[in-house]
C-alpha cells in the first residue's frame, strides 16, 4: 500500500512539474486579453512555428467589431538592426488574419499586432513584442517517443528519491532505470529531435547555451554519480536523493529557455 501511495505521489509531482515547465517556457503561446472600443478581445499569439511555411496569426474579434477594425503585423528579425516591416491583416469573417514570413530553423522574429479603427489604435501586447522561433519539422513518431521517455525518466527520478527516503525499499533498480531512460530520451532521441528541428545534434554546454540540452547533461551526470556511489553495491541513499532533488530543480527551469538561436 505504501508503494502505491509513493507511485501516486511521484506521478502527481511529475505531472505538476511538466505542466509548469511547459506553460512557463518561451515557446508557449502568449494568451491574454485587451479592451478596444469598449469590447474585450481575447488573443493567442504563437511563439513557435515550423519553417515549412509562413506562420498564421489570427485575432478573433467580437461580432460588434467585425468589419470596423483593421489589423497590422509589425515585425523584424530578433536581435538585429533590420528595419521593422508592416503587413496588413485580412478580414475573414470576424477574424483578422496575417502571416509572418517563414524563417530558417532557429531563426527568430519579434512582432506586434496592432488594431486600428479610425483614430483609435492599440497594440495587443503594448510596447513589448512577441518573440517567435522557427524550427524544422520533427517526425511525430520521434517527438512522441522522446516526450514519453523523458516523462518516464522524470517519473522514475522522483520515485527513486522517494525510495531513498523509504528505508523499507531498495532504490537500486529504480536508479538504474532512471539513468538508462535519461540517456535514451535525452542523448539519443533528444539529439535526433534537436537535429531535425535546428540542424544540430547538441547545442548545450560546452557547445552552446541551450538550457534544455544542458539540463539533460546535468541530470545525467547526477544519476551517474548516484550509481557510482555504490560501486559494486547498492547506490547510497543520500546520493540517490540528491540526484532526485537536482533533477526536480532542473525541471523547474522553463523548457527551451536560451534555446537554439540563429545569429543573423
Steps between C-alpha positions, in 0.01 A plus 500: 500500500785736584664439161174579321473829685863581416432434131192724509702775668774462238246527217344813651841668545609405148179622334512826696859571400428410136203737482693778674798459268281498191292805593797713607716420198587764239325304223164484677245728324428841651141491624328808637225753432466869433218752469457697177207729420331378814513134394713225653727320257663171595809397309752219465828592333740218401864499603603192303445404136631260238731625226295316239270797449395845612361527851130584516399760760129514586312751711132425563286811538167535679206512258449871576849582372498281191559716194578809710858415599811462288800294608869546425802281569820682587808276502876477461782255561570449868825648635586672174516850358260413220212746451145432612261369235124556501244275335125546493289216636204373298142495622355148498158512659552612859871422486807701405758277332863580421813305415853531632754398235665165567856504631775237495519258795595681826422835335301739718267790429353750741157633417212720614133483405333840458126560486377820334156656468490858379716703738503222763795262513639242738769234513386169647819458705577866554855603417642154570528291182437126489805292403437199278752231410481288186604136486527217254232233487551225755366150436194455725612144581844614618356795692237291678759235590732771635225656712384165639850381590594831663175500697573147622854602589368789708240274661762243600732777618233618744410144598868417561527794737192383690645148514821642646293651781319172561729276704287198413572537127817451296539782239766316295277376215313830473827691491640286219185535289495875558854532363417277200188697411676837530770374263254365243258792521752781526809389315350281227142606431564855623799536269294383202222749585755780530653408165163496323384824659817710494762319294734399783513199730615695805489870585546491876817523709778517387394565140218747562259658746190283447377436854292199396810312388702626796228395744503151351877482542484609864225251578696219333813585698299503823369148439838370392639633828215329690578168332873542558444565871427132555769360273433124521229537763174692514515878435514704817163645594637850552642510146177369350296757690741776393469393134121500530492849652747634242287357218182652642666841537635477146155423366357809667704704251269591208535277195694638198641794697808639320430247226661474158506839333618601156749788501392738227 
